[in-house]
Amino acid sequence: MTTVAIIGAGPLGRWLALSAARAGFRVLLEDVMPTNLHHAREALRAELGAEALPNVTFVSTIEDAVREADLAIDCVPDELESKLEIFCLLDRMAPPRTVLATPTMRLSIADLAACTYRADKCIAIAAEASSLAGNPGAEILLRTTSRTAPETVTVVEDFWRRLGYSPSFEADAAEAVADSAA
């Protein structure tokens, strides 16, 4: 069973945790705010029922969330400082095999990946948080870099397919602009 760490138990994190648990993934949902975890636990219990909650573990530290993760998805605000901070933490605390994925419409995955020791394991989910929930069957656009490993693409593609989405891929536009300027 693939283990997915979801960082942030706000609306997007809760939806991802719910969808991933329903798809058969083992989910570790993290949030630094105890109230967010409490609300997430109650929401998931209402949706999944108590019998499905063993697939979801609620944790209060990033380290506990990513210790066994195959895929880590951050659900922090789409701001450069927040994303850089979380990518650095995930890179430091997750096992080397862990793929790092981030929803972002504005930021370059190449720039975020450059602050890690695993640029080949970084990928962006190019979607607004509000457009993800409740759209199974829809296309989901994933942005890669020239360094993204085929195994990374496979892990993330499998995740979204199991959630009922149709993944498609494009190269990071900021990386392409930088390459053409060089």
Buried (B, 14 or more C-beta within 10 A) or exposed (E): EBBBBBBBBBBBBBBBBBBBBBBEBBBBBBBEEEEBBEBBBEBBEEBBEEEBBEBBBBBEEBBBBBBBBBBBBBBBEBEBEBBBBBBEBBBEBBEEEBBBBBBBBEBBBBBBBBBBEBBBBBBBBBBEBEEBBEEEEEEBBBBBBEBBBEEBBEBBBBBBEBBBBEBEBEBBEBBBEEEEEE
